[in-house]
Amino acid sequence: MQSSNHSTNVNNTNLASSEQQDHRSNAPVVKLCPHSSGISCGSCRLNELCLPIALDESEMQQLDDIVERNRPYKKADHLYRQHDDFKSIFAVRSGSFKTYVLSSSGAGRVTGFYLPGEIIGMDGIADRVHANSAIALEHSSICEIPFSQLESLSLKLPSLQHNFFSIMGAEITKDQKIHTILSSYSAEQRIASFLLGVSSRYARVGLSPNRFHLPMTRGDIGEYLGLTVETVSRLFTSLQRKGLISVDNREIALLDKEQLRVIVGADEF
């Protein structure tokens, strides 16, 4: 009698196990990051800032299927170099990158900074080669999206195509803004605008907009804003003396954002 009960229990256990396996086999496969076992487009805390925004679950799964999550990048590692063939765009998942361009004489100029949730690499779309180089400012990680696959998927998912066009539009607006800053802003306005811009970008990813770390050097900031390192340092000191910011090496606290906006003379922040 006991043997019969034991046999029944074993059969029931095997049946339950088989049903569980069948259920798992029918469940959608979620591709996870090899360096962080819980990361997918659906679970990423940045998905409302990145390409998946407004996608439903099945659409997000299709995007996730083409995303490649590569090894982390150490400080000073290149993501790509100027004149490299364009193959992919990249979403910054953690850390930060800067882009820069080298002239024929070898002189360099910083062209942009990219923080978590932002897309990098679109400079290569037009000519299929990268116009800039991209380098990690700190230990960073990215999601790589092969562009040919993104193009194909965008034709099937209008919402994804719309999101990508929106991101491209924002990048164009950012480029236009830096041209305006370089052509018409005073040095103090450039620094105030830069700090307010970084503040708003940190706010988008749920980090403090009032106290943050600047991953870039004063030299990087100067190259980006068309200022010398000495001018950048002098203006940081000046704004600190006025009580508008607090500076501790690369740790910045914005103490009076309203007055910084007054200096800029614009209301976009």
Backbone bond lengths (Angstrom), bond angles and torsions (degrees), N, CA, C in turn:
res aa  C-N    CA-C-N  psi(-1)  N-CA   C-N-CA  omega(-1)  CA-C   N-CA-C  phi
1 M - - - 1.466 - - 1.514 110.63 -
2 Q 1.353 115.83 -46.67 1.445 120.79 177.67 1.518 110.44 -61.69
3 S 1.351 117.54 -38.58 1.456 121.98 -179.54 1.523 110.39 -63.59
4 S 1.369 115.68 -39.91 1.457 119.96 179.61 1.512 110.93 -64.49
5 N 1.365 115.98 -43.66 1.466 119.59 178.92 1.513 110.89 -62.60
6 H 1.340 116.23 -41.23 1.462 121.10 -179.68 1.524 110.19 -62.07
7 S 1.362 116.54 -42.02 1.461 120.74 179.95 1.518 110.71 -63.82
8 T 1.363 116.01 -40.60 1.464 120.20 179.40 1.510 111.21 -63.09
9 N 1.357 115.60 -42.70 1.464 120.17 -179.96 1.517 111.36 -62.61
10 V 1.345 116.35 -42.31 1.458 120.81 179.23 1.516 110.70 -61.84
11 N 1.384 116.00 -43.83 1.458 119.91 -179.58 1.522 111.48 -63.36
12 N 1.364 115.67 -40.96 1.459 119.77 178.58 1.513 111.31 -63.88
13 T 1.336 115.61 -39.87 1.465 120.32 179.19 1.518 110.90 -63.47
14 N 1.356 115.74 -44.86 1.463 120.31 179.15 1.516 111.06 -62.91
15 L 1.356 116.88 -39.58 1.452 121.22 179.88 1.524 110.83 -64.14
16 A 1.356 115.73 -44.11 1.466 119.74 179.39 1.510 110.69 -62.87
17 S 1.363 114.60 -41.13 1.468 118.70 179.66 1.523 110.28 -63.12
18 S 1.331 116.15 -41.51 1.464 120.70 -179.64 1.514 110.91 -64.14
19 E 1.374 116.28 -41.09 1.462 120.10 179.28 1.517 110.95 -64.54
20 Q 1.339 116.36 -39.76 1.459 120.13 178.53 1.517 110.97 -62.97
21 Q 1.360 116.57 -41.41 1.459 121.03 179.40 1.519 110.41 -64.29
22 D 1.363 116.22 -41.58 1.458 119.48 178.41 1.511 111.02 -62.52
23 H 1.352 115.67 -41.73 1.467 120.23 179.69 1.519 110.37 -63.24
24 R 1.339 116.20 -42.09 1.466 119.69 -179.94 1.517 110.83 -66.17
25 S 1.343 116.92 -36.06 1.456 119.48 -177.91 1.524 111.58 -67.63
26 N 1.366 116.78 -26.22 1.448 120.72 179.38 1.519 112.99 -88.17
27 A 1.326 117.21 -12.42 1.466 121.04 -178.68 1.516 109.48 -74.12
28 P 1.358 116.68 148.91 1.466 119.33 178.46 1.514 111.19 -64.37
29 V 1.317 115.58 142.03 1.461 120.66 178.91 1.524 108.65 -84.61
30 V 1.321 117.08 122.88 1.454 121.63 178.46 1.515 108.42 -102.72
31 K 1.343 115.79 120.18 1.462 120.13 -178.03 1.517 108.98 -81.61
32 L 1.307 115.88 120.59 1.459 120.99 -175.76 1.514 111.26 -103.40
33 C 1.323 114.28 158.09 1.463 119.88 178.92 1.516 110.07 -68.89
34 P 1.338 119.79 130.74 1.461 121.22 -178.98 1.515 113.02 -66.86
35 H 1.353 117.22 -18.44 1.465 120.13 -178.60 1.520 111.84 -99.29
36 S 1.331 117.77 -9.91 1.459 122.28 177.46 1.514 106.66 -149.76
37 S 1.325 116.65 104.44 1.453 121.36 -165.92 1.523 113.77 -63.46
38 G 1.331 118.80 -11.09 1.457 119.45 -177.95 1.509 114.25 -103.47
39 I 1.331 119.30 8.56 1.456 121.34 -172.60 1.525 111.66 -98.37
40 S 1.317 115.07 124.34 1.453 123.33 168.34 1.514 106.04 -145.77
41 C 1.333 117.93 171.63 1.465 119.33 178.75 1.522 111.06 -57.61
42 G 1.347 116.04 -39.01 1.452 119.43 -178.16 1.514 114.03 -67.61
43 S 1.331 117.17 -32.12 1.459 120.46 -176.33 1.523 113.20 -97.10
44 C 1.336 117.42 -9.75 1.463 120.83 -175.75 1.518 110.30 -67.67
45 R 1.324 117.19 133.44 1.469 121.15 -178.94 1.528 111.79 -70.44
46 L 1.337 117.11 -11.63 1.460 120.71 -178.12 1.523 112.76 -98.85
47 N 1.333 117.80 5.78 1.464 117.96 -170.92 1.522 113.80 -67.47
48 E 1.339 117.87 -17.18 1.457 119.42 176.76 1.525 111.99 -81.41
49 L 1.336 117.28 -7.58 1.457 121.45 178.68 1.515 111.75 -107.50
50 C 1.309 115.92 -16.80 1.456 122.20 -170.31 1.527 109.62 -103.56
51 L 1.311 118.14 -163.91 1.465 122.12 -177.29 1.535 114.67 -61.09
52 P 1.356 120.54 -32.17 1.463 118.81 -175.84 1.525 115.05 -69.34
53 I 1.328 120.00 -7.32 1.460 120.85 -175.46 1.532 110.91 -52.89
54 A 1.318 115.93 131.54 1.474 124.37 177.53 1.529 113.93 74.69
55 L 1.332 118.59 3.48 1.461 119.86 176.40 1.521 109.94 -82.67
56 D 1.340 117.06 143.96 1.452 118.60 174.08 1.525 109.33 -81.23
57 E 1.321 116.71 179.10 1.470 120.42 -171.81 1.526 112.44 -61.56
58 S 1.317 117.10 -43.78 1.473 119.14 -178.55 1.524 111.34 -69.22
59 E 1.338 117.32 -37.06 1.460 120.79 177.99 1.527 111.03 -66.74
60 M 1.341 114.99 -39.78 1.453 119.21 178.87 1.519 111.19 -64.19
61 Q 1.334 116.35 -35.61 1.458 120.29 177.94 1.528 111.05 -64.76
62 Q 1.332 116.86 -38.49 1.465 120.45 178.79 1.535 110.65 -65.84
63 L 1.326 116.55 -38.86 1.461 119.66 176.08 1.521 110.11 -66.43
64 D 1.322 115.81 -42.90 1.463 120.62 -178.05 1.529 111.06 -60.27
65 D 1.329 116.51 -31.20 1.464 120.64 -178.49 1.525 112.82 -65.38
66 I 1.334 118.10 -24.61 1.467 119.36 -178.35 1.531 112.40 -100.92
67 V 1.330 117.14 -8.78 1.466 120.27 -178.13 1.524 110.13 -77.08
68 E 1.325 116.35 134.64 1.464 122.11 176.35 1.521 108.25 -112.33
69 R 1.317 116.21 124.49 1.465 120.60 -179.99 1.521 108.09 -106.31
70 N 1.325 114.26 105.08 1.459 120.40 -170.32 1.518 112.16 -89.86
71 R 1.317 114.68 -176.10 1.461 121.27 178.94 1.526 110.22 -60.43
72 P 1.332 117.74 154.93 1.466 119.61 174.07 1.530 110.77 -65.42
73 Y 1.302 115.99 156.23 1.457 122.34 178.08 1.521 109.35 -108.34
74 K 1.321 115.73 131.97 1.457 120.92 176.14 1.519 109.52 -83.70
75 K 1.321 115.93 162.55 1.458 120.44 177.01 1.535 109.57 -54.32
76 A 1.326 115.79 133.11 1.478 124.84 178.92 1.526 113.10 80.43
77 D 1.337 118.88 1.30 1.467 120.30 171.86 1.526 109.41 -73.58
78 H 1.326 116.80 138.87 1.452 121.08 177.20 1.527 111.04 -87.35
79 L 1.307 115.39 135.16 1.459 121.50 172.43 1.523 109.24 -81.26
80 Y 1.306 116.34 -42.73 1.461 123.75 170.84 1.520 107.75 -159.24
81 R 1.318 116.43 166.50 1.464 121.20 -178.78 1.532 110.56 -121.17
82 Q 1.309 114.32 155.76 1.458 121.85 177.92 1.536 109.84 -52.69
83 H 1.316 116.17 132.33 1.466 125.62 -179.53 1.529 113.68 79.70
84 D 1.339 118.27 -0.29 1.465 119.49 171.77 1.527 109.21 -64.03
85 D 1.333 116.18 149.42 1.464 119.45 174.87 1.524 109.89 -61.60
86 F 1.317 115.44 138.20 1.462 121.11 178.30 1.528 109.36 -83.18
87 K 1.317 116.30 123.85 1.451 121.18 179.83 1.521 112.86 -129.44
88 S 1.338 116.34 -31.76 1.455 120.03 -172.53 1.516 110.79 -143.65
89 I 1.333 114.95 160.42 1.451 121.05 163.42 1.527 106.91 -108.55
90 F 1.323 116.47 164.78 1.458 120.33 -171.71 1.530 110.02 -135.49
91 A 1.311 115.99 136.65 1.462 121.42 173.46 1.527 107.74 -102.94
92 V 1.313 116.55 126.60 1.470 120.84 178.86 1.525 107.90 -75.21
93 R 1.331 116.61 119.56 1.463 121.03 -179.80 1.526 111.18 -94.05
94 S 1.323 116.73 -36.13 1.471 120.83 176.56 1.522 107.91 -153.75
95 G 1.330 115.98 158.52 1.449 119.87 -179.28 1.516 111.75 79.94
96 S 1.321 116.57 -152.70 1.467 120.93 -177.80 1.525 110.36 -160.19
97 F 1.319 115.07 158.19 1.462 122.69 179.19 1.524 109.41 -133.43
98 K 1.316 115.35 156.63 1.463 119.89 167.55 1.523 107.89 -122.56
99 T 1.339 115.53 151.26 1.449 120.83 172.43 1.521 108.14 -111.13
100 Y 1.313 115.11 148.05 1.462 119.73 179.35 1.515 109.10 -149.09
101 V 1.318 115.42 160.11 1.456 121.58 -179.90 1.516 108.72 -127.35
102 L 1.311 116.02 142.29 1.459 122.26 176.54 1.525 109.36 -107.20
103 S 1.331 116.37 132.36 1.457 120.27 176.48 1.525 109.45 -79.86
104 S 1.317 116.63 173.91 1.460 120.81 179.32 1.527 111.76 -62.56
105 S 1.333 116.76 -24.53 1.465 120.88 178.54 1.525 112.27 -84.21
106 G 1.338 116.54 -6.52 1.452 120.66 179.86 1.510 114.62 95.05
107 A 1.355 116.92 -2.06 1.460 119.97 178.23 1.527 109.52 -73.26
108 G 1.336 115.77 138.44 1.456 120.65 -177.64 1.514 112.50 -105.23
109 R 1.343 116.21 154.50 1.456 121.90 174.28 1.519 108.67 -146.36
110 V 1.325 116.02 129.74 1.460 121.22 177.84 1.516 108.75 -72.79
111 T 1.337 116.11 131.44 1.467 120.76 -177.21 1.520 113.50 -111.24
112 G 1.330 118.52 -10.46 1.461 118.56 179.34 1.515 112.52 179.06
113 F 1.325 114.75 162.39 1.463 123.05 174.63 1.526 108.15 -128.04
114 Y 1.336 116.72 140.85 1.454 121.14 -175.71 1.525 110.04 -128.56
115 L 1.321 115.22 125.64 1.461 124.01 -176.08 1.533 109.61 -110.48
116 P 1.329 118.67 172.70 1.469 120.95 -177.48 1.529 112.77 -53.88
117 G 1.340 114.68 137.65 1.454 121.61 179.70 1.513 113.85 89.68
118 E 1.341 117.65 -4.26 1.457 120.74 -177.00 1.527 110.94 -101.86
119 I 1.326 115.54 151.89 1.459 122.51 -176.19 1.521 109.74 -98.48
120 I 1.315 115.91 132.12 1.460 122.11 -178.43 1.528 109.45 -124.57
121 G 1.320 116.61 147.85 1.458 120.41 175.08 1.513 114.73 109.43
122 M 1.339 117.80 0.96 1.465 120.14 -177.18 1.522 112.52 -73.60
123 D 1.327 117.22 -7.07 1.468 120.66 178.16 1.528 112.37 -65.20
124 G 1.323 117.10 -15.49 1.460 119.78 -177.45 1.517 114.91 -97.08
125 I 1.330 118.00 -1.86 1.465 120.18 -173.62 1.522 111.86 -64.17
126 A 1.327 117.58 -44.79 1.466 120.90 -172.86 1.524 112.59 -65.61
127 D 1.323 117.30 -51.39 1.465 121.59 -173.25 1.523 113.69 -103.62
128 R 1.337 115.94 0.18 1.468 121.97 -179.64 1.524 113.24 63.58
129 V 1.311 116.98 18.91 1.468 123.02 167.93 1.522 106.98 -136.26
130 H 1.314 116.32 150.96 1.462 120.05 -178.38 1.521 110.59 -77.21
131 A 1.322 115.84 130.22 1.465 121.36 179.12 1.521 111.35 -83.48
132 N 1.335 117.13 -17.07 1.463 122.90 -178.94 1.523 110.15 -126.65
133 S 1.318 114.99 169.04 1.462 121.64 167.01 1.530 107.62 -105.00
134 A 1.319 116.68 150.26 1.465 121.53 178.47 1.518 108.90 -124.88
135 I 1.331 116.39 131.32 1.458 121.45 -174.92 1.523 109.82 -136.63
136 A 1.327 116.39 142.21 1.465 121.09 -179.30 1.522 110.61 -73.20
137 L 1.331 115.71 132.87 1.465 121.30 177.25 1.527 111.42 -87.07
138 E 1.322 116.35 -15.11 1.462 122.80 -178.21 1.520 107.10 -162.51
139 H 1.313 117.36 179.39 1.467 120.32 175.74 1.523 108.32 -59.16
140 S 1.329 117.27 122.24 1.462 120.90 -170.41 1.525 110.95 -141.01
141 S 1.322 115.21 162.39 1.466 120.53 174.75 1.524 108.73 -138.17
142 I 1.317 115.71 151.92 1.464 121.25 -177.00 1.529 110.97 -136.58
143 C 1.316 115.14 162.29 1.451 122.02 166.98 1.524 106.60 -110.08
144 E 1.326 117.57 124.17 1.460 121.62 -179.98 1.520 109.55 -95.58
145 I 1.341 116.13 130.70 1.449 121.70 179.97 1.523 108.67 -119.83
146 P 1.338 118.98 102.71 1.472 120.94 178.66 1.525 110.49 -55.30
147 F 1.331 116.77 126.25 1.463 119.43 -169.30 1.522 112.31 -69.86
148 S 1.315 118.53 -35.95 1.465 120.01 179.82 1.530 110.58 -62.00
149 Q 1.336 116.30 -39.26 1.462 119.83 177.89 1.525 111.24 -71.17
150 L 1.334 116.22 -35.50 1.461 119.93 177.46 1.523 110.90 -64.41
151 E 1.347 116.25 -40.83 1.471 120.13 177.69 1.525 110.71 -60.56
152 S 1.325 116.39 -46.12 1.465 120.39 -178.73 1.523 111.19 -63.41
153 L 1.333 116.06 -43.59 1.459 119.90 -178.77 1.523 111.40 -68.61
154 S 1.337 116.87 -34.26 1.469 120.49 179.78 1.530 111.81 -63.45
155 L 1.321 117.10 -30.62 1.463 120.35 177.30 1.526 111.42 -66.76
156 K 1.330 116.27 -28.58 1.467 121.10 -179.97 1.520 111.97 -87.93
157 L 1.351 116.36 -26.58 1.460 121.39 -175.44 1.525 109.57 -120.88
158 P 1.326 118.05 92.54 1.463 120.55 -178.63 1.524 113.75 -56.73
159 S 1.326 117.03 -33.53 1.468 119.43 -179.70 1.528 110.89 -66.65
160 L 1.337 117.16 -35.75 1.461 120.74 176.98 1.527 109.91 -67.18
161 Q 1.327 116.80 -42.74 1.461 120.80 178.25 1.524 110.35 -60.75
162 H 1.327 116.18 -43.23 1.469 120.69 178.97 1.523 110.82 -61.89
163 N 1.331 116.45 -42.61 1.463 120.11 179.62 1.519 111.28 -62.50
164 F 1.326 115.86 -41.61 1.460 119.24 -178.69 1.521 110.71 -67.56
165 F 1.326 117.32 -40.76 1.469 119.97 176.71 1.527 110.49 -62.01
166 S 1.325 116.66 -37.05 1.461 120.15 178.53 1.529 111.18 -64.35
167 I 1.331 115.73 -40.61 1.464 120.27 178.49 1.527 110.42 -65.60
168 M 1.338 116.62 -41.37 1.458 120.15 177.31 1.526 110.85 -63.58
169 G 1.323 116.05 -39.52 1.460 119.91 178.27 1.513 112.05 -63.48
170 A 1.335 115.81 -40.38 1.466 119.74 178.24 1.527 110.73 -64.60
171 E 1.334 116.58 -35.92 1.467 120.63 179.23 1.532 110.23 -67.12
172 I 1.323 116.81 -39.79 1.463 120.51 177.33 1.527 110.30 -64.19
173 T 1.333 116.19 -42.52 1.462 120.46 178.49 1.519 111.01 -61.74
174 K 1.330 116.45 -40.07 1.461 120.52 178.83 1.524 111.06 -64.00
175 D 1.341 116.38 -41.46 1.466 119.93 177.70 1.525 111.36 -63.12
176 Q 1.334 116.55 -41.21 1.463 120.42 178.79 1.525 110.67 -64.03
177 K 1.323 115.44 -37.33 1.458 119.26 -179.09 1.523 111.31 -66.62
178 I 1.328 117.29 -42.34 1.468 118.43 -179.30 1.519 110.53 -67.25
179 H 1.327 117.78 -31.99 1.473 120.20 175.28 1.521 110.20 -64.49
180 T 1.337 116.61 -40.69 1.468 120.49 177.74 1.523 110.26 -63.81
181 I 1.332 116.20 -43.29 1.466 120.70 -179.83 1.525 110.33 -60.96
182 L 1.321 116.58 -45.25 1.463 120.15 -176.68 1.529 112.48 -70.35
183 S 1.311 116.17 -28.98 1.465 118.75 -174.63 1.523 113.84 -91.27
184 S 1.338 117.64 -25.05 1.466 117.59 -171.70 1.527 115.73 -134.14
185 Y 1.329 119.02 -9.22 1.461 120.69 -177.93 1.522 110.86 -90.19
186 S 1.324 115.86 145.99 1.464 120.35 171.59 1.522 108.76 -72.40
187 A 1.322 116.66 169.27 1.468 120.30 -179.97 1.523 110.82 -60.77
188 E 1.321 117.34 -42.17 1.464 120.54 -179.86 1.526 110.37 -65.41
189 Q 1.327 117.61 -40.46 1.459 120.65 177.60 1.525 111.33 -62.74
190 R 1.321 116.84 -38.49 1.469 120.41 179.82 1.529 110.76 -62.32
191 I 1.323 116.47 -45.41 1.471 119.91 -179.08 1.526 110.48 -66.31
192 A 1.334 117.10 -44.74 1.470 120.22 -179.88 1.525 110.49 -62.63
193 S 1.335 117.02 -42.26 1.462 120.94 178.54 1.520 111.06 -63.73
194 F 1.317 116.84 -41.52 1.459 121.14 179.89 1.530 110.96 -61.68
195 L 1.334 117.02 -46.89 1.464 120.54 -178.84 1.520 111.50 -64.45
196 L 1.326 117.14 -41.38 1.458 119.92 178.09 1.528 111.25 -65.89
197 G 1.331 116.50 -36.00 1.459 120.24 177.87 1.509 112.62 -65.46
198 V 1.329 116.86 -44.66 1.469 120.55 177.22 1.520 109.95 -62.43
199 S 1.337 116.47 -40.62 1.464 121.59 178.52 1.520 111.46 -57.18
200 S 1.328 117.11 -48.59 1.469 120.56 -178.51 1.521 111.44 -66.67
201 R 1.320 117.68 -32.52 1.465 120.37 179.76 1.531 110.89 -71.83
202 Y 1.330 117.76 -37.49 1.461 119.71 174.67 1.528 110.85 -66.13
203 A 1.339 116.16 -37.48 1.462 119.89 179.78 1.525 111.02 -60.68
204 R 1.334 117.43 -35.48 1.463 121.64 -178.51 1.520 112.65 -62.28
205 V 1.340 117.50 -28.36 1.471 120.07 -178.82 1.529 111.40 -101.59
206 G 1.329 115.97 16.00 1.461 120.26 174.96 1.504 115.00 80.07
207 L 1.330 117.98 15.27 1.456 121.76 177.19 1.522 109.45 -98.95
208 S 1.319 116.25 165.62 1.457 120.23 -175.76 1.526 111.20 -63.23
209 P 1.332 117.07 127.42 1.467 119.87 176.01 1.521 112.89 -84.46
210 N 1.306 116.23 -6.91 1.466 120.12 -174.84 1.525 113.85 -106.60
211 R 1.295 116.56 -19.97 1.468 120.72 179.94 1.521 107.71 -142.05
212 F 1.331 117.63 118.79 1.456 119.86 -174.28 1.520 110.89 -154.80
213 H 1.323 113.94 166.98 1.460 122.90 179.05 1.519 108.93 -98.93
214 L 1.321 116.74 132.91 1.458 121.20 174.22 1.529 108.19 -92.78
215 P 1.322 118.80 113.20 1.469 120.47 -177.60 1.522 113.24 -74.39
216 M 1.318 116.41 -17.06 1.470 120.52 -176.99 1.525 110.94 -94.30
217 T 1.331 116.80 158.26 1.461 121.91 179.59 1.531 109.97 -82.30
218 R 1.328 116.04 168.24 1.470 120.09 174.49 1.535 109.55 -62.15
219 G 1.344 115.97 -35.39 1.457 119.50 177.89 1.521 112.06 -63.16
220 D 1.351 116.70 -41.37 1.466 120.95 177.04 1.526 110.55 -60.57
221 I 1.327 115.85 -45.41 1.467 120.43 -179.50 1.529 109.85 -61.47
222 G 1.333 115.83 -42.65 1.454 120.30 179.83 1.520 112.06 -61.75
223 E 1.330 116.78 -45.76 1.465 120.47 178.86 1.522 111.12 -60.87
224 Y 1.306 116.27 -40.69 1.463 121.15 -178.60 1.525 111.71 -66.95
225 L 1.338 116.38 -38.79 1.466 121.08 -175.18 1.521 113.42 -97.73
226 G 1.328 117.43 1.35 1.452 119.90 -179.95 1.519 113.41 72.28
227 L 1.331 116.55 35.07 1.461 122.54 -178.75 1.529 109.53 -125.19
228 T 1.311 116.52 157.93 1.456 120.18 174.67 1.524 109.78 -78.83
229 V 1.327 116.12 159.91 1.460 120.69 177.11 1.527 109.99 -58.70
230 E 1.331 116.07 -40.66 1.467 120.78 -178.82 1.531 110.89 -62.36
231 T 1.333 116.61 -40.18 1.468 119.87 179.60 1.526 110.91 -66.73
232 V 1.331 116.75 -41.90 1.464 120.26 177.94 1.525 110.38 -59.78
233 S 1.330 117.25 -48.37 1.468 121.03 -179.40 1.526 110.87 -63.08
234 R 1.342 116.46 -41.65 1.472 120.16 -179.51 1.521 111.18 -62.99
235 L 1.326 116.91 -41.22 1.463 120.21 -178.68 1.525 111.97 -71.59
236 F 1.329 117.55 -35.30 1.462 119.95 174.30 1.526 109.43 -59.92
237 T 1.333 115.87 -44.23 1.463 120.50 179.25 1.521 111.01 -64.54
238 S 1.333 116.43 -41.82 1.459 120.99 -179.88 1.528 111.43 -63.00
239 L 1.325 117.30 -46.19 1.467 120.84 179.50 1.529 111.10 -64.81
240 Q 1.321 116.66 -32.80 1.461 120.12 177.27 1.529 110.44 -68.98
241 R 1.305 117.18 -41.86 1.467 120.50 178.69 1.527 112.08 -63.45
242 K 1.321 115.95 -32.11 1.466 120.54 178.21 1.526 112.13 -77.27
243 G 1.333 116.50 -6.75 1.461 120.57 179.68 1.511 114.45 80.60
244 L 1.327 116.50 17.10 1.465 119.79 -178.61 1.519 112.16 -88.79
245 I 1.321 117.40 -31.30 1.458 121.87 178.78 1.524 109.11 -138.55
246 S 1.320 115.33 163.25 1.459 122.52 170.83 1.520 107.16 -121.44
247 V 1.317 117.05 132.80 1.457 121.71 -175.60 1.520 110.44 -122.52
248 D 1.315 116.18 126.50 1.460 121.93 173.33 1.523 106.76 -133.57
249 N 1.341 114.84 87.60 1.463 121.56 -173.45 1.532 109.04 59.86
250 R 1.334 118.14 -109.71 1.465 119.38 179.55 1.526 112.83 -101.21
251 E 1.330 116.71 3.11 1.461 120.32 176.59 1.525 108.75 -88.50
252 I 1.331 115.81 122.27 1.453 121.90 -174.93 1.529 109.86 -119.61
253 A 1.338 115.46 135.53 1.460 121.01 171.24 1.526 107.73 -121.56
254 L 1.327 116.24 127.64 1.459 121.06 176.27 1.527 107.84 -90.36
255 L 1.328 115.98 110.37 1.469 121.44 -174.01 1.518 112.43 -92.11
256 D 1.316 117.45 -25.21 1.474 121.36 -178.73 1.528 108.71 -144.75
257 K 1.324 115.42 80.87 1.464 120.17 -177.28 1.521 111.57 -67.02
258 E 1.328 116.44 -32.09 1.456 119.02 -179.62 1.522 111.09 -63.37
259 Q 1.325 116.70 -40.96 1.453 119.52 179.07 1.527 111.47 -70.48
260 L 1.322 116.77 -32.84 1.462 119.83 174.00 1.528 110.54 -62.48
261 R 1.330 115.91 -39.48 1.473 119.79 177.18 1.536 110.53 -64.42
262 V 1.320 115.99 -36.95 1.472 119.96 177.67 1.523 109.84 -62.20
263 I 1.329 116.64 -41.94 1.471 120.63 178.92 1.522 110.59 -61.00
264 V 1.329 115.96 -44.35 1.473 120.49 179.78 1.511 111.19 -66.27
265 G 1.339 115.51 -36.98 1.451 119.70 -178.70 1.510 112.84 75.65
266 A 1.314 116.74 26.77 1.462 121.49 -179.76 1.525 108.64 -137.90
267 D 1.325 116.22 157.28 1.462 120.40 -175.81 1.526 113.18 -114.33
268 E 1.350 117.11 18.53 1.461 118.51 -177.38 1.521 113.35 -79.01
269 F 1.349 117.73 -11.56 1.458 120.34 -178.06 1.526 110.34 -97.79
